[in-house]
Amino acid sequence: MWSLFQALAVPKCRITPRNSEEVALTLAKIVANSCRFAVLGGGTSPFAGVSHADGGITIDLELLNSVNLIETPNGNAVEVGGGTTWAELYWFLDPLNLSAAGTRNSLTGVVGSILGGGISFFSQRHGWSCDNVISFEAVLANSTIVQASEHTNPDLFWALKGGGNNFGIVTGAIFETFHQPPSWYTFQRWDMRALESVLHRLTQVAHHMPSEVQMLATTLGWSVHLQEFAISERLVATSPPYLPQTLPVRNAGIGAEATRLEEYIYVKATLEMAQKMDRMNADGFFNYFGSTTVKSGADINMKIASIFFDEVEGIKNAPGIQIYIVYNPITVPAMQQMSKRGGNALGLRPQDGPLTIININLHWSEEGDTERMRLFMRRMISRIESTAKKDGVHHPYIFLNHCFEEQLPLESYGWENIARLHAVRDSVDPRRVFHTLQPGHHKLGRVGP
């Protein structure tokens, strides 16, 4: 388990089924005896109880980790088991100069990321992870094993693309693959005097992504090592991207410039890129995530930075602290990909873009600091959303894969999508098995405004 909130849980038993039939048999026993349970894939969610059932039954899918290349009418695809991690899938595909629209951390479970959407290194061209699924295999609450695709059980197929763990246990999936030789992966850390210019550059790229750029992520964090704030950019590109060596210091007079303090340029396969991102999230800590979304703009980006500076002052002395926010631009071309195969459940529309998803990453080492960290996360999210609403740039979408446990991401998808998710749940799980017996993670709530 990555987060101590999950690692400290003690299940009464742990079951490792070898195939979907054994998953179905296990679920039948669980339902018949009204046992609480959780399903373990990658295990990288920070929430207590999501994939490790304290006092209940953990269904560990680690043996369902097969990866096979298959042929489809549209070319190659890859079939994976429900316990596969992106590391295992990238390891299989990289030597073939192929990849899939997987997440940017290698140890994340393939299925878990899809159920919440899944931002990819390659979203600019291919959309999110969920948009690249061709079909699912799932075990329903009545232990029936079903296939779901655009033409078979299409409503369930749509709901699994972002609707969370409300509908069944996904035991397998088939994905699109695409040609992907090693990419250019770059890192630049800037003098903090360049902050405003870095955030202006982020806004420009969000509106007009250069043709060679596949991903940009801008990170603002408190460096315990340096004892100061740090701003950095990561780019993934198909060819060497433009990397400025200086940026203007705004409002500091004509010709004032700040230099980049660090720069690294690599050519890496997808697994290696994901493993570099893994290093930002060491295991063995208590963790919180948080997320909110704004319409892309330099002014709101600067105001978010100011809120971050203010709120970090109250927690930066905590033992084991690591705290940073990541600005993730979601471009119009990325959102246009979300209509593939009947679309997904997320409610993101190209006409609302470009957007920036603000992900907040926080970890610390002492359990006694938990309430202080909870208050920090509440205040950060509340202040960002309040400021964005005041400026008319708030967007309701909450990224399920990275949200705070107190947030309500499914209710951010729009009432039409919420109603459809409820209808799918009523069809496949009328007894609310995945709501009541699998309490971990976010559940469907209200039906109307």
Secondary structure as the mmCIF struct_conf table of DSSP 4:
data_model
#
loop_
_struct_conf.conf_type_id
_struct_conf.id
_struct_conf.beg_label_comp_id
_struct_conf.beg_label_asym_id
_struct_conf.beg_label_seq_id
_struct_conf.end_label_comp_id
_struct_conf.end_label_asym_id
_struct_conf.end_label_seq_id
STRN STRN1 SER A 3 SER A 3
HELX_RH_AL_P HELX_RH_AL_P1 LEU A 4 ALA A 7
TURN_TY1_P TURN_TY1_P1 LEU A 8 LEU A 8
BEND BEND1 LYS A 12 LYS A 12
STRN STRN2 CYS A 13 ILE A 15
BEND BEND2 ARG A 18 ASN A 19
HELX_RH_AL_P HELX_RH_AL_P2 SER A 20 ALA A 32
TURN_TY1_P TURN_TY1_P2 ASN A 33 SER A 34
STRN STRN3 PHE A 37 LEU A 40
BEND BEND3 GLY A 41 GLY A 42
BEND BEND4 PHE A 47 PHE A 47
TURN_TY1_P TURN_TY1_P3 ALA A 48 GLY A 49
BEND BEND5 VAL A 50 HIS A 52
TURN_TY1_P TURN_TY1_P4 ASP A 54 GLY A 55
BEND BEND6 GLY A 56 GLY A 56
STRN STRN4 ILE A 57 ASP A 60
TURN_TY1_P TURN_TY1_P5 GLU A 62 LEU A 63
STRN STRN5 VAL A 67 THR A 72
TURN_TY1_P TURN_TY1_P6 PRO A 73 ASN A 74
STRN STRN6 GLY A 75 GLY A 81
TURN_TY1_P TURN_TY1_P7 GLY A 82 GLY A 83
STRN STRN7 THR A 85 THR A 85
HELX_RH_AL_P HELX_RH_AL_P3 TRP A 86 LEU A 93
HELX_RH_3T_P HELX_RH_3T_P1 ASP A 94 LEU A 96
TURN_TY1_P TURN_TY1_P8 ASN A 97 ASN A 97
STRN STRN8 LEU A 98 SER A 99
STRN STRN9 THR A 103 THR A 103
BEND BEND7 ARG A 104 ASN A 105
TURN_TY1_P TURN_TY1_P9 SER A 106 LEU A 107
BEND BEND8 THR A 108 THR A 108
STRN STRN10 GLY A 109 GLY A 109
HELX_RH_AL_P HELX_RH_AL_P4 VAL A 110 GLY A 116
STRN STRN11 SER A 120 SER A 120
TURN_TY1_P TURN_TY1_P10 PHE A 121 PHE A 122
HELX_RH_AL_P HELX_RH_AL_P5 SER A 123 HIS A 126
HELX_RH_3T_P HELX_RH_3T_P2 SER A 129 ASN A 132
STRN STRN12 VAL A 133 VAL A 139
TURN_TY1_P TURN_TY1_P11 ALA A 141 ASN A 142
BEND BEND9 SER A 143 SER A 143
STRN STRN13 ILE A 145 SER A 149
BEND BEND10 GLU A 150 ASN A 153
HELX_RH_AL_P HELX_RH_AL_P6 PRO A 154 LEU A 160
TURN_TY1_P TURN_TY1_P12 LYS A 161 GLY A 162
BEND BEND11 GLY A 163 GLY A 163
BEND BEND12 ASN A 165 PHE A 167
STRN STRN14 ILE A 169 GLU A 176
STRN STRN15 PHE A 178 HIS A 179
HELX_LH_PP_P HELX_LH_PP_P1 PRO A 181 PRO A 182
STRN STRN16 SER A 183 TRP A 190
HELX_RH_3T_P HELX_RH_3T_P3 MET A 192 ALA A 194
HELX_RH_AL_P HELX_RH_AL_P7 LEU A 195 HIS A 207
BEND BEND13 HIS A 208 HIS A 208
TURN_TY1_P TURN_TY1_P13 SER A 211 GLU A 212
STRN STRN17 VAL A 213 SER A 223
TURN_TY1_P TURN_TY1_P14 VAL A 224 GLN A 227
STRN STRN18 GLU A 228 ALA A 237
BEND BEND14 THR A 238 SER A 239
HELX_LH_PP_P HELX_LH_PP_P2 PRO A 240 TYR A 242
BEND BEND15 GLN A 245 GLN A 245
STRN STRN19 THR A 246 PRO A 248
TURN_TY1_P TURN_TY1_P15 ARG A 250 ASN A 251
BEND BEND16 ALA A 252 ALA A 252
TURN_TY1_P TURN_TY1_P16 ILE A 254 GLY A 255
STRN STRN20 GLU A 257 LYS A 268
HELX_RH_AL_P HELX_RH_AL_P8 THR A 270 ASP A 278
TURN_TY1_P TURN_TY1_P17 ARG A 279 MET A 280
BEND BEND17 ASN A 281 ASN A 281
BEND BEND18 ASP A 283 GLY A 284
STRN STRN21 PHE A 285 PHE A 285
STRN STRN22 PHE A 286 LYS A 295
HELX_RH_AL_P HELX_RH_AL_P9 ALA A 298 VAL A 312
TURN_TY1_P TURN_TY1_P18 GLU A 313 ASN A 317
BEND BEND19 ALA A 318 ALA A 318
TURN_TY1_P TURN_TY1_P19 PRO A 319 GLY A 320
STRN STRN23 GLN A 322 ILE A 330
HELX_RH_AL_P HELX_RH_AL_P10 VAL A 332 GLN A 336
HELX_RH_3T_P HELX_RH_3T_P4 GLN A 337 GLY A 342
BEND BEND20 ALA A 345 LEU A 346
HELX_RH_3T_P HELX_RH_3T_P5 PRO A 350 ASP A 352
BEND BEND21 PRO A 354 PRO A 354
STRN STRN24 LEU A 355 TRP A 364
BEND BEND22 SER A 365 SER A 365
HELX_RH_3T_P HELX_RH_3T_P6 GLU A 367 ASP A 369
HELX_RH_AL_P HELX_RH_AL_P11 THR A 370 ASP A 391
TURN_TY1_P TURN_TY1_P20 GLY A 392 GLY A 392
STRN STRN25 HIS A 394 HIS A 395
HELX_RH_3T_P HELX_RH_3T_P7 LEU A 400 HIS A 402
TURN_TY1_P TURN_TY1_P21 GLU A 405 GLU A 406
BEND BEND23 GLN A 407 GLN A 407
HELX_RH_3T_P HELX_RH_3T_P8 PRO A 409 SER A 412
BEND BEND24 TYR A 413 TYR A 413
HELX_RH_AL_P HELX_RH_AL_P12 TRP A 415 VAL A 428
TURN_TY1_P TURN_TY1_P22 PRO A 430 ARG A 431
HELX_RH_AL_P HELX_RH_AL_P13 VAL A 433 THR A 436
TURN_TY1_P TURN_TY1_P23 LEU A 437 LEU A 437
BEND BEND25 GLY A 440 HIS A 441
BEND BEND26 VAL A 447 VAL A 447
#
